[in-house]
Amino acid sequence: MGSEIQLFTTPDESSTIVATLKSSDEISPLADTLVGENVRWYLVRAKNGTVGWIKQSDTDESRKLEKFFKALPAEPSSSITIARSSLPGSSARKTITVPVGMNGSSVVVPVTLNGVVRANLALDTGATITVVSRRIARSLALSPLGTSKVGTVGGMVTLPLARLRSLKVGEAEVQDLVVSIHDFSPDPRIEGLLGLDFLKNFHVSLDVRRNLLVLGPR
């Protein structure tokens, strides 16, 4: 039905439908990918936390998702300085591909923080600010900047803020990034969320067949 949105477990209409949403339901885009004959799919998260894939179609919601990935906000917030990094001697505006892991519907991204600590963060464009674990904060001796109130499934929580010198995903780098500190995941292998404050500086797409995150210039 035109008033409903089906979320699939994978970008394939033969896969299991994990949820059926109304067109008015709030969803957060996570990534997009091309499948088969240039059919585009969008990985999204519903307001209730359900994550699934939507096939591109001639609907208002699909057009909004397409617009999101074509025109993410290019301007940085006042708290960060953006530096698009690349291989030595090459253009700073190259497309960067990064191997990622798939943990159910979650996309797990390896990152390097302040050039010394490596960790796995879950890709989450619904998070306006990147989150790192307390272990990471201790390892980097991050100095507190204050606190911020964040909405979670359990309600509003107050989280400490700190500043990273740099956050790298492959050769893509954002410098001087303010992050929140919180042990949100019960899985110790996932130590935070890679949020929109990092991702908005790139065109983000996902090749689920090869488990690659693609970060293109904006």
Backbone hydrogen bonds in HBPLUS format (Angstrom, degrees):
<---DONOR---> <-ACCEPTOR-->    atom                        ^
c    i                          cat <-CA-CA->   ^        H-A-AA   ^      H-
h    n   atom  resd res      DA  || num        DHA   H-A  angle D-A-AA Bond
n    s   type  num  typ     dist DA aas  dist angle  dist       angle   num
A0004-GLU N   A0001-MET O   3.06 MM   3  5.47 166.4  2.08 117.6 120.1     1
A0023-SER N   A0003-SER O   2.99 MM  20  5.37 141.8  2.14 140.4 137.8     2
A0005-ILE N   A0021-LEU O   2.64 MM  16  4.91 152.6  1.71 143.3 149.3     3
A0021-LEU N   A0005-ILE O   2.71 MM  16  4.91 164.5  1.74 152.3 152.0     4
A0007-LEU N   A0019-ALA O   2.86 MM  12  5.22 170.2  1.87 161.8 160.9     5
A0018-VAL N   A0007-LEU O   2.69 MM  11  5.61 143.2  1.82 145.9 158.2     6
A0008-PHE N   A0053-TRP O   2.89 MM  45  4.86 162.8  1.92 133.2 138.2     7
A0053-TRP N   A0008-PHE O   2.76 MM  45  4.86 161.1  1.80 137.3 144.0     8
A0009-THR N   A0016-THR O   2.89 MM   7  5.61 143.5  2.02 157.0 168.5     9
A0012-ASP N   A0010-THR O   2.66 MM   2  5.41 135.9  1.84 112.0  97.0    10
A0015-SER N   A0012-ASP O   2.98 MM   3  5.50 164.3  2.00 117.1 122.1    11
A0025-ASP N   A0022-LYS O   2.95 MM   3  5.32 161.0  1.99 113.2 119.5    12
A0028-SER N   A0045-ARG O   2.77 MM  17  5.06 157.0  1.82 142.9 150.9    13
A0045-ARG N   A0028-SER O   2.79 MM  17  5.06 149.4  1.88 139.8 150.3    14
A0030-LEU N   A0043-LEU O   2.64 MM  13  5.27 157.2  1.69 165.1 158.5    15
A0031-ALA N   A0043-LEU O   3.25 MM  12  5.07 152.6  2.33 130.4 134.1    16
A0043-LEU N   A0031-ALA O   2.73 MM  12  5.07 163.9  1.76 145.9 151.5    17
A0206-LEU N   A0032-ASP O   2.43 MM 174  5.47 162.8  1.46 166.2 167.2    18
A0033-THR N   A0041-TRP O   3.03 MM   8  5.48 150.4  2.12 148.9 153.9    19
A0041-TRP N   A0033-THR O   2.89 MM   8  5.48 161.3  1.93 161.3 167.4    20
A0035-VAL N   A0039-VAL O   2.73 MM   4  5.14 159.5  1.77 145.0 152.1    21
A0039-VAL N   A0035-VAL O   2.97 MM   4  5.14 157.7  2.02 150.7 150.4    22
A0038-ASN N   A0036-GLY O   2.80 MM   2  5.60 139.5  1.96 105.2  92.5    23
A0056-GLN N   A0040-ARG O   2.88 MM  16  5.52 157.3  1.94 165.6 161.2    24
A0042-TYR N   A0054-ILE O   2.78 MM  12  5.10 159.2  1.82 147.8 155.1    25
A0054-ILE N   A0042-TYR O   2.75 MM  12  5.10 155.9  1.80 144.9 153.0    26
A0044-VAL N   A0052-GLY O   2.87 MM   8  5.70 171.4  1.88 170.8 169.9    27
A0052-GLY N   A0044-VAL O   3.02 MM   8  5.70 157.9  2.07 156.6 163.5    28
A0046-ALA N   A0050-THR O   2.69 MM   4  5.19 164.2  1.72 160.3 162.2    29
A0049-GLY N   A0046-ALA O   2.93 MM   3  5.31 161.9  1.96 116.6 120.4    30
A0063-ARG N   A0059-THR O   2.99 MM   4  6.22 157.6  2.04 150.5 156.8    31
A0064-LYS N   A0060-ASP O   2.95 MM   4  6.21 146.6  2.06 144.7 153.9    32
A0065-LEU N   A0061-GLU O   3.04 MM   4  6.35 154.1  2.11 147.2 153.5    33
A0066-GLU N   A0062-SER O   2.94 MM   4  6.21 159.9  1.99 149.4 155.0    34
A0067-LYS N   A0063-ARG O   2.94 MM   4  6.07 158.0  1.99 143.3 149.4    35
A0068-PHE N   A0064-LYS O   2.90 MM   4  6.12 148.8  2.00 143.1 151.9    36
A0069-PHE N   A0065-LEU O   3.15 MM   4  6.49 162.0  2.19 155.5 156.8    37
A0070-LYS N   A0066-GLU O   3.07 MM   4  6.24 140.1  2.23 143.6 154.9    38
A0071-ALA N   A0067-LYS O   2.85 MM   4  5.77 139.0  2.02 145.8 155.6    39
A0080-ILE N   A0077-SER O   3.37 MM   3  5.96 176.9  2.37 119.5 120.4    40
A0081-THR N   A0175-GLN O   3.41 MM  94  5.60 155.2  2.48 136.1 140.8    41
A0175-GLN N   A0081-THR O   3.25 MM  94  5.60 135.2  2.47 155.9 166.8    42
A0090-SER N   A0087-LEU O   3.11 MM   3  5.72 159.1  2.15 143.7 143.4    43
A0096-ILE N   A0215-LEU O   2.88 MM 119  5.12 174.2  1.88 146.3 147.1    44
A0215-LEU N   A0096-ILE O   2.79 MM 119  5.12 171.2  1.79 161.0 163.5    45
A0098-VAL N   A0213-LEU O   2.79 MM 115  5.08 156.0  1.84 148.3 156.5    46
A0213-LEU N   A0098-VAL O   2.79 MM 115  5.08 170.7  1.80 150.4 152.4    47
A0100-VAL N   A0211-ASN O   2.96 MM 111  5.49 164.8  1.99 137.8 140.2    48
A0101-GLY N   A0108-VAL O   2.90 MM   7  4.87 168.9  1.91 146.3 149.1    49
A0108-VAL N   A0101-GLY O   2.75 MM   7  4.87 171.2  1.76 149.6 151.6    50
A0103-ASN N   A0106-SER O   2.89 MM   3  5.02 155.8  1.95 143.1 149.3    51
A0106-SER N   A0103-ASN O   3.07 MM   3  5.02 158.2  2.12 121.4 120.1    52
A0123-LEU N   A0107-VAL O   2.81 MM  16  5.45 168.7  1.83 166.0 169.9    53
A0109-VAL N   A0121-LEU O   2.72 MM  12  5.26 173.0  1.73 164.1 161.6    54
A0121-LEU N   A0109-VAL O   2.91 MM  12  5.26 165.6  1.93 150.3 150.1    55
A0111-VAL N   A0119-ALA O   2.83 MM   8  5.54 165.6  1.85 167.2 169.8    56
A0119-ALA N   A0111-VAL O   3.07 MM   8  5.54 156.5  2.13 143.5 149.0    57
A0112-THR N   A0168-LYS O   2.94 MM  56  5.12 152.0  2.02 142.3 149.6    58
A0168-LYS N   A0112-THR O   2.90 MM  56  5.12 166.6  1.92 152.9 157.3    59
A0113-LEU N   A0117-VAL O   2.72 MM   4  5.15 166.3  1.74 155.8 159.8    60
A0116-VAL N   A0113-LEU O   3.12 MM   3  6.08 162.0  2.15 130.4 129.9    61
A0117-VAL N   A0113-LEU O   3.18 MM   4  5.15 172.6  2.19 151.2 148.9    62
A0114-ASN N   A0166-SER O   2.85 MM  52  4.77 176.0  1.85 141.4 142.8    63
A0191-GLU N   A0120-ASN O   2.77 MM  71  5.83 154.5  1.84 168.6 175.5    64
A0122-ALA N   A0192-GLY O   2.95 MM  70  6.31 166.7  1.97 143.9 140.5    65
A0194-LEU N   A0122-ALA O   2.86 MM  72  5.81 164.0  1.88 136.7 141.2    66
A0124-ASP N   A0194-LEU O   3.02 MM  70  5.72 160.3  2.06 153.8 148.5    67
A0127-ALA N   A0124-ASP O   3.16 MM   3  5.61 160.6  2.20 107.7 113.7    68
A0196-LEU N   A0127-ALA O   2.78 MM  69  6.07 164.7  1.80 170.3 173.6    69
A0180-SER N   A0130-THR O   3.00 MM  50  6.46 160.4  2.04 157.5 162.2    70
A0131-VAL N   A0193-LEU O   2.96 MM  62  4.85 154.1  2.03 132.6 141.1    71
A0193-LEU N   A0131-VAL O   2.87 MM  62  4.85 139.5  2.04 119.2 131.2    72
A0132-VAL N   A0180-SER O   2.94 MM  48  6.40 158.5  1.98 160.3 165.9    73
A0182-HIS N   A0132-VAL O   2.91 MM  50  6.18 156.0  1.97 149.8 157.7    74
A0133-SER N   A0191-GLU O   3.01 MM  58  5.10 126.0  2.31 146.7 138.0    75
A0137-ALA N   A0133-SER O   3.10 MM   4  6.43 162.3  2.13 146.9 151.8    76
A0138-ARG N   A0134-ARG O   2.86 MM   4  6.10 156.8  1.91 151.9 157.5    77
A0139-SER N   A0135-ARG O   2.86 MM   4  6.05 163.1  1.88 152.0 157.1    78
A0140-LEU N   A0136-ILE O   2.97 MM   4  6.14 150.6  2.06 151.8 158.6    79
A0142-LEU N   A0137-ALA O   3.01 MM   5  5.24 163.9  2.04 149.4 153.8    80
A0141-ALA N   A0138-ARG O   3.08 MM   3  4.86 150.0  2.18  96.8 106.1    81
A0145-LEU N   A0161-LEU O   2.79 MM  16  5.29 160.5  1.82 138.9 140.7    82
A0161-LEU N   A0146-GLY O   2.87 MM  15  5.44 154.9  1.93 142.4 140.2    83
A0148-SER N   A0159-LEU O   2.80 MM  11  5.38 146.2  1.92 148.2 159.6    84
A0159-LEU N   A0148-SER O   2.85 MM  11  5.38 171.7  1.85 155.8 154.6    85
A0150-VAL N   A0157-VAL O   2.81 MM   7  5.45 164.0  1.84 161.8 166.4    86
A0157-VAL N   A0150-VAL O   2.90 MM   7  5.45 161.4  1.93 151.6 156.7    87
A0152-THR N   A0155-GLY O   2.85 MM   3  5.01 150.1  1.94 124.0 134.0    88
A0155-GLY N   A0152-THR O   2.98 MM   3  5.01 161.5  2.01 106.6 112.1    89
A0181-ILE N   A0160-PRO O   3.00 MM  21  5.64 147.3  2.11 158.0 161.2    90
A0162-ALA N   A0179-VAL O   2.92 MM  17  5.54 154.5  1.99 157.0 162.6    91
A0179-VAL N   A0162-ALA O   2.81 MM  17  5.54 161.5  1.84 160.4 166.8    92
A0164-LEU N   A0177-LEU O   2.75 MM  13  5.10 175.6  1.76 152.3 151.3    93
A0177-LEU N   A0164-LEU O   3.02 MM  13  5.10 130.4  2.28 132.8 143.6    94
A0176-ASP N   A0165-ARG O   2.95 MM  11  4.69 162.8  1.98 114.2 116.2    95
A0167-LEU N   A0174-VAL O   2.91 MM   7  5.47 147.6  2.02 152.4 163.0    96
A0174-VAL N   A0167-LEU O   3.02 MM   7  5.47 159.0  2.06 150.4 156.4    97
A0169-VAL N   A0172-ALA O   2.79 MM   3  5.19 159.6  1.83 154.5 161.3    98
A0172-ALA N   A0169-VAL O   2.98 MM   3  5.19 158.8  2.03 132.9 131.6    99
A0190-ILE N   A0187-ASP O   3.05 MM   3  5.75 165.5  2.07 122.8 127.1   100
A0198-PHE N   A0195-GLY O   3.18 MM   3  5.88 148.4  2.28 115.5 122.1   101
A0199-LEU N   A0195-GLY O   3.14 MM   4  6.36 174.4  2.14 149.1 149.8   102
A0200-LYS N   A0196-LEU O   2.85 MM   4  5.35 159.3  1.89 142.4 144.4   103
A0201-ASN N   A0198-PHE O   3.36 MM   3  6.17 168.2  2.37 120.8 124.3   104
A0202-PHE N   A0199-LEU O   3.04 MM   3  5.71 164.9  2.07 126.9 128.1   105
A0203-HIS N   A0216-GLY O   2.90 MM  13  4.77 163.7  1.93 129.2 134.5   106
A0216-GLY N   A0203-HIS O   2.84 MM  13  4.77 171.2  1.84 143.1 145.7   107
A0205-SER N   A0214-VAL O   3.00 MM   9  5.12 153.6  2.07 146.6 152.3   108
A0214-VAL N   A0205-SER O   2.84 MM   9  5.12 177.4  1.84 153.5 152.6   109
A0207-ASP N   A0212-LEU O   2.85 MM   5  5.07 168.0  1.86 159.5 162.1   110
A0211-ASN N   A0207-ASP O   2.83 MM   4  5.67 109.4  2.33 138.1 157.4   111
A0212-LEU N   A0207-ASP O   3.01 MM   5  5.07 161.2  2.05 137.4 143.2   112
